[in-house]
């Protein structure tokens, strides 16, 4: 069935109600007219002018039998001629005095009033009065015969007269009766069209209230607005289910991170506690060398625990909705020269060669290079630090920067052991343990690449990891030029 708007559906139903009511009324009226004609023909019903049609015969009787009417001898004949059920009469003397009859007069008549009303018809509230003159055989005026009747359909049997107005009432109320009937029928039809989807919406709301999102709304209705409402409700349910799923996954990740944090903290704290107890038992100068060794172990593990807690605090800060960057426009050349000197100093301890490459391929209007330098330095420190840990002595590390028309790309590559996993993107998970890169080295929490991913995502950029063809690892991230423009997908990943 083709879907229509509520306005169109209502207009069609209204037109259908009027059309069906009109046709049904005409059919009912036709049947009633046929029924009335049959009853008139059978003499069961009397037409409205039935008693009016008897006035000429009564007038002729009054003209030819005037004297007998006035002296009362023709009273019996007059009663026979005038049926008591539909007609009433009153014989009046020429003086205006009422002589006999059953017609009730509302006022007294004088001779002048009586004469002025002869051969006239008076219309009252409930009946019509015909003033018929009563003449003698010589044509002299003897008095008047007042005959009262009503112009209305009546039953031949007076006992059925109360039902005649009821039948007429039904005749005139037929249109309203059919309008009521067809309004009810079309109302039920319209209710069925929207009742099913609306009931689904109510049930869906109850299920959501009960935290049950495992259902679907089909939105199958012939009313456009109801379909739109059902589809919007289904979109809301799906998005709510995805949001809850994301929250559940995030909660699982947090639980995993906390468990890993507790495990990582337990090792250095146990070492610290054991060495501290050993130090308490050492007395005398002969243990000086051992004491110094224990102190160094305590310092290293204390630093490891502190670094782990510092990384966890940084992640907690970055995952907050209120986290904000401080982007500024800067000179990329000065930025690279400053960091290059620091990284060369760090690499010199392992005799590692550190090189930089810079390439500006912008052809259009050069947009400013804008990012939060402190946060990008944090990303680069994590990437270069990882490369230093996993690059052998006399190895090399390359920091490459390339600027295009819309983005800046930075790449840190080494010739170390690389990523052993088939999917290097696993390295961006919290507490990443790479079997091919000396898993869980001392002082290394496994959160550096995860923090880098969060910071790049907050800048609206992307970060990827992979292996070089000639061996070693390469991590590349890109940032948009002209300012921080986080995408919806990246923000979703961060959350």
C-alpha positions in Angstrom: 0.0 0.0 0.0 1.3 3.4 -1.0 2.3 5.6 2.0 0.6 9.0 2.3 0.9 11.9 4.6 -1.5 12.4 7.6 -3.0 15.4 5.8 -3.6 13.4 2.6 -4.9 10.4 4.5 -7.3 12.5 6.5 -8.6 14.3 3.4 -9.2 11.1 1.6 -11.0 9.6 4.6 -13.1 12.7 5.0 -14.1 12.7 1.4 -14.9 8.9 1.6 -17.0 9.5 4.7 -19.1 12.2 2.9 -19.4 10.2 -0.3 -20.5 7.0 1.4 -22.8 8.8 3.7 -24.5 10.7 0.8 -24.9 7.5 -1.3 -26.2 5.5 1.7 -28.6 8.4 2.6 -30.0 8.5 -0.9 -30.5 4.8 -0.9 -32.2 4.9 2.5 -34.4 7.8 1.5 -35.4 5.9 -1.7 -36.4 2.9 0.3 -38.3 5.0 2.8 -40.2 6.8 0.0 -41.1 3.4 -1.5 -42.3 2.3 1.9 -44.4 5.4 2.5 -46.0 5.1 -1.0 -46.8 1.5 -0.2 -48.4 2.5 3.2 -50.3 5.4 1.6 -51.6 3.1 -1.1 -52.6 0.5 1.5 -54.4 3.1 3.5 -52.1 2.5 6.5 -50.9 6.1 6.4 -52.9 9.2 5.5 -51.3 12.0 3.5 -51.0 15.5 5.1 -53.9 16.9 3.1 -56.2 14.0 3.7 -58.5 15.9 6.0 -58.2 19.2 4.0 -59.6 17.3 1.0 -62.8 16.6 2.9 -63.6 20.3 3.4 -65.5 20.7 0.1 -67.9 17.8 1.0 -68.5 19.3 4.4 -69.1 22.8 2.8 -71.6 21.3 0.4 -73.4 19.6 3.3 -73.5 22.9 5.3 -75.0 24.7 2.2 -77.7 22.1 1.6 -78.6 21.2 5.2 -78.3 24.5 7.0 -81.5 24.5 9.0 -81.0 20.9 10.3 -77.5 21.8 11.3 -78.6 24.9 13.2 -81.5 23.1 15.1 -79.4 20.1 15.9 -81.3 17.6 13.9 -78.3 17.1 11.5 -75.8 16.7 14.3 -75.6 12.9 13.9 -75.1 13.3 10.1 -72.5 15.9 10.7 -70.6 13.7 13.1 -70.6 10.9 10.6 -69.3 13.2 7.9 -66.6 14.7 10.1 -64.3 12.0 11.6 -63.5 12.7 15.2 -59.9 11.4 15.0 -58.7 14.0 12.4 -61.2 16.8 12.3 -63.0 18.9 15.0 -65.9 21.3 14.4 -68.1 23.9 16.2 -71.5 25.1 15.0 -71.9 28.8 15.7 -75.2 30.8 15.7 -75.4 34.1 13.7 -75.0 36.0 16.9 -71.6 34.4 17.5 -72.9 32.0 20.2 -71.4 28.4 20.1 -74.1 25.8 19.8 -72.4 22.4 19.7 -69.2 20.6 18.5 -65.8 19.5 19.9 -63.7 22.4 18.5 -62.1 24.4 21.2 -62.3 28.2 20.7 -59.7 30.4 22.2 -61.8 33.5 22.2 -65.5 34.6 22.0 -67.0 35.6 18.7 -69.4 38.4 18.1 -71.8 38.6 15.1 -69.5 41.0 13.4 -66.4 38.7 14.0 -68.3 35.7 12.8 -69.5 37.4 9.5 -66.0 38.8 8.8 -64.4 35.4 9.0 -66.8 33.5 6.8 -65.2 31.6 3.9 -61.7 32.3 5.3 -59.0 30.0 6.6 -57.3 30.8 9.8 -53.9 29.2 10.6 -53.2 28.5 14.2 -50.2 27.0 16.1 -51.4 23.4 16.0 -54.3 23.4 13.5 -56.1 25.2 10.6 -59.7 26.5 11.0 -62.0 26.8 8.0 -65.0 29.1 8.5 -67.9 27.7 6.5 -71.2 29.6 6.2 -74.4 27.8 7.1 -77.3 28.9 4.8 -81.1 28.3 4.8 -83.0 26.9 1.9 -83.7 30.4 0.8 -80.0 31.4 1.0 -80.2 33.3 4.2 -77.2 33.2 6.6 -78.1 31.2 9.6 -74.7 30.8 11.3 -71.3 29.2 10.7 -69.6 25.9 10.8 -66.0 26.0 12.0 -63.9 23.0 11.0 -60.4 22.4 12.4 -57.7 20.1 11.0 -53.9 19.7 10.7 -51.7 19.3 7.6 -49.6 16.4 8.7 -49.1 12.7 7.8 -51.1 10.5 10.2 -52.0 6.9 10.6 -55.3 5.5 9.6 -55.3 3.8 13.0 -55.0 6.6 15.6 -53.1 4.2 18.0 -50.2 4.3 15.6 -50.0 8.1 15.4 -47.1 8.4 17.9 -44.9 6.3 15.6 -45.5 8.6 12.6 -43.3 11.5 14.0 -40.7 8.9 14.9 -40.5 7.7 11.3 -40.2 11.2 10.0 -37.5 11.9 12.5 -35.6 8.8 11.3 -36.0 10.1 7.8 -34.4 13.5 8.5 -31.7 12.0 10.8 -30.6 9.4 8.3 -27.7 11.5 6.9 -26.3 12.1 10.4 -26.7 8.5 11.3 -24.7 7.4 8.2 -22.0 10.0 8.8 -21.6 8.7 12.3 -21.4 5.1 11.1 -18.9 5.7 8.3 -16.8 8.0 10.6 -16.5 5.2 13.1 -15.6 2.6 10.3 -13.0 4.9 8.6 -11.7 5.9 12.0 -11.1 2.3 12.9 -9.4 1.8 9.5 -7.1 4.8 10.1 -6.4 3.6 13.7 -5.3 0.2 12.4 -2.9 1.9 9.9 -1.1 3.8 12.6 -1.9 1.7 15.7 0.6 -1.1 14.9 3.6 1.1 14.5 2.6 3.3 17.4 2.2 0.2 19.6 5.7 -0.9 18.5 7.1 2.5 19.5 5.5 2.2 22.9 6.8 -1.3 23.3 10.2 -0.2 22.1 10.3 2.7 24.6 9.4 0.2 27.4 12.2 -2.1 26.2 14.7 0.7 26.2 13.6 1.7 29.6 14.3 -1.9 30.7 17.8 -1.5 29.0 16.9 -4.0 26.3 18.1 -2.8 22.8 18.0 -6.1 21.0 15.1 -5.4 18.8 14.3 -3.5 15.5 11.6 -1.2 14.3 10.3 -2.0 10.8 8.3 1.2 10.4 5.7 -0.5 8.1 2.8 1.9 7.9 0.9 3.6 5.1 1.3 7.0 6.9 4.5 8.8 6.0 4.8 10.6 9.3 4.4 7.4 11.3 7.1 5.7 9.1 9.4 8.7 9.6 8.8 8.5 13.3 9.5 4.8 13.4 12.7 5.1 11.3 13.9 8.0 13.5 13.2 5.8 16.6 15.1 2.9 15.0 18.1 5.2 14.2 18.1 6.4 17.8 18.0 2.8 19.0 20.9 1.7 16.8 23.0 4.7 17.8 22.2 4.1 21.4 23.2 0.5 21.0 26.4 1.4 19.3 27.1 4.0 22.0 26.5 1.5 24.8 28.7 -1.0 22.9 31.5 1.6 22.6 31.1 2.4 26.3 31.3 -1.3 27.1 34.4 -1.8 25.0 36.0 1.3 26.6 35.2 0.0 30.0 36.7 -3.4 29.0 39.8 -1.6 27.8 40.0 0.4 31.0 39.7 -2.8 33.0 42.4 -4.4 31.0 44.6 -1.3 31.3 44.1 -1.2 35.1 44.9 -4.9 35.4 48.0 -4.5 33.3 49.0 -1.4 35.3 48.6 -3.3 38.5 50.7 -6.1 37.1 53.4 -3.7 35.9 53.5 -1.8 39.1 53.7 -5.0 41.2 57.1 -6.0 39.6 59.1 -2.8 40.4 57.4 -2.4 43.8 58.3 -6.0 44.7 61.9 -5.5 43.6 62.1 -2.2 45.5 60.6 -3.9 48.6 63.1 -6.8 48.4 66.1 -4.7 47.9 65.1 -2.3 50.6 64.7 -5.2 53.1 68.2 -6.4 52.0 69.6 -3.0 52.7 68.2 -3.0 56.2 70.1 -6.3 56.9 73.4 -5.0 55.6 75.8 -3.6 58.2 79.5 -2.8 57.7 81.7 -1.5 55.0 82.2 -4.9 53.3 78.7 -4.6 51.8 79.2 -1.1 50.4 79.4 -2.3 46.7 76.3 -4.5 47.1 74.4 -1.6 48.8 75.2 0.7 45.9 74.0 -2.0 43.4 70.8 -2.3 45.3 70.3 1.4 45.5 70.7 1.6 41.7 68.1 -1.1 41.2 65.7 0.7 43.6 66.2 3.9 41.6 65.6 2.3 38.2 62.4 0.5 39.4 61.2 3.7 41.2 61.7 5.6 37.9 59.9 2.8 36.0 56.8 3.0 38.3 56.8 6.8 38.2 56.9 6.7 34.4 54.1 4.2 34.3 51.9 6.4 36.5 52.8 9.5 34.6 51.7 7.8 31.3 48.5 6.6 32.9 47.7 10.2 34.1 48.5 11.5 30.6 46.1 9.0 29.0 43.3 9.8 31.6 43.7 13.5 30.7 43.6 12.9 27.0 40.5 10.8 27.1 38.5 13.5 28.9 36.0 15.5 26.8 37.4 18.7 28.4 40.9 18.0 26.9 42.2 20.9 24.8 45.2 21.6 22.6 47.1 24.8 22.4 47.9 25.1 18.7 50.2 27.8 17.4 51.7 28.7 14.0 55.4 27.9 13.8 58.4 27.7 11.6 58.9 24.0 10.9 62.6 24.6 10.0 63.4 26.0 13.5 61.3 23.3 15.1 63.2 20.5 13.3 66.7 22.1 14.1 65.9 22.3 17.8 64.6 18.7 18.1 67.4 17.3 15.9 70.1 18.4 18.3 68.3 16.7 21.2 67.7 13.4 19.3 71.3 13.3 18.1 72.5 13.6 21.7 70.2 10.7 22.8 71.3 8.5 19.9 75.0 9.1 20.6 74.9 6.9 23.7 74.3 3.8 21.4 76.4 5.1 18.5 73.2 5.4 16.4 73.1 7.7 13.4 70.2 10.2 13.4 69.3 11.9 10.1 66.6 14.3 9.1 64.9 15.0 5.7 62.7 17.9 4.8 60.6 18.4 1.7 58.0 21.1 0.9 55.9 20.2 -2.1 53.2 22.9 -1.7 52.2 24.4 -5.0 49.1 26.5 -4.1 48.8 29.2 -1.5 50.9 28.1 1.5 48.8 27.6 4.5 50.4 28.1 7.9 51.7 25.1 9.8 49.6 25.0 13.0 49.7 22.4 15.8 50.4 22.1 19.5 54.2 21.9 19.6 54.3 20.5 23.1 52.0 17.6 22.2 53.7 16.9 18.9 57.0 16.9 20.7 55.5 14.3 23.1 54.5 12.2 20.0 58.0 12.5 18.5 59.7 11.7 21.8 57.7 8.5 22.1 58.5 7.5 18.5 62.2 8.3 18.6 62.5 6.7 22.0 61.0 3.5 20.8 63.4 3.5 17.8 66.4 4.1 20.0 65.4 1.1 22.2 64.9 -1.2 19.3 67.7 -0.1 17.1 71.1 -1.9 17.5 74.4 0.0 18.0 75.8 1.6 14.9 72.2 1.6 13.5 70.4 4.5 12.0 67.2 6.5 12.6 65.5 8.8 10.0 63.1 11.6 10.8 61.5 12.7 7.6 59.1 15.7 7.2 57.0 16.3 4.1 54.6 19.2 3.5 51.8 19.0 0.9 49.1 21.5 0.0 46.7 20.4 2.8 48.8 18.4 5.3 52.1 17.9 6.9 53.5 14.3 7.3 56.2 13.2 9.7 57.9 9.8 9.6 60.3 8.1 12.0 62.0 5.0 10.5 64.8 2.8 11.9 66.7 -0.3 10.9 66.0 -2.3 14.0 64.0 -5.5 14.5 60.7 -4.0 13.2 57.2 -5.3 14.0 56.8 -9.1 14.2 52.9 -9.1 14.0 51.1 -9.4 10.7 49.1 -6.3 11.7 51.5 -3.6 13.0 48.5 -1.5 13.9 48.3 -3.6 17.1 51.2 -1.5 18.3 48.8 1.4 19.1 46.9 -0.6 21.7 47.6 0.1 25.4 50.3 -2.0 27.0 51.4 -3.3 23.6 53.8 -6.3 23.9 55.8 -6.9 20.7 57.5 -10.3 20.5 59.8 -9.0 17.8 60.8 -5.8 19.6 62.1 -7.1 23.0 58.8 -7.2 24.7 58.3 -5.2 27.8 61.8 -3.8 28.2 62.7 -2.3 31.6 61.4 1.2 31.9 59.1 0.7 29.0 55.4 0.8 29.9 53.9 0.0 26.4 51.8 3.1 26.4 53.9 5.4 24.2 52.3 4.6 20.9 48.8 4.6 22.4 49.5 8.1 23.7 50.8 9.1 20.3 47.6 7.9 18.6 45.5 9.9 21.0 47.4 13.1 20.5 47.5 12.8 16.7 43.7 12.1 16.8 43.1 15.2 18.8 44.9 17.2 16.1 42.5 15.7 13.5 45.3 13.6 11.9 46.1 9.9 11.3 48.9 7.6 12.4 50.0 4.3 10.9 52.8 1.7 11.6 54.6 -0.7 9.4 57.9 -2.4 8.5 60.5 -1.2 6.0 61.4 -3.3 3.0 65.0 -3.5 4.1 64.2 -4.2 7.7 63.2 -2.0 10.6 60.1 -0.2 11.7 58.5 3.0 10.3 55.7 5.0 11.9 54.1 7.8 10.0 51.5 10.5 11.0 49.8 13.3 9.1 48.3 16.6 10.4 46.0 19.0 8.5 47.5 22.4 7.7 45.8 25.6 8.8 44.7 24.5 12.2 43.3 21.6 14.3 40.3 19.9 12.5 39.4 16.7 14.2 37.3 14.3 12.2 34.2 12.6 13.7 35.8 9.1 13.2 39.0 10.1 15.0 37.1 11.7 17.8 35.1 8.5 18.0 38.3 6.4 18.3 39.6 8.7 21.0 36.5 8.4 23.0 
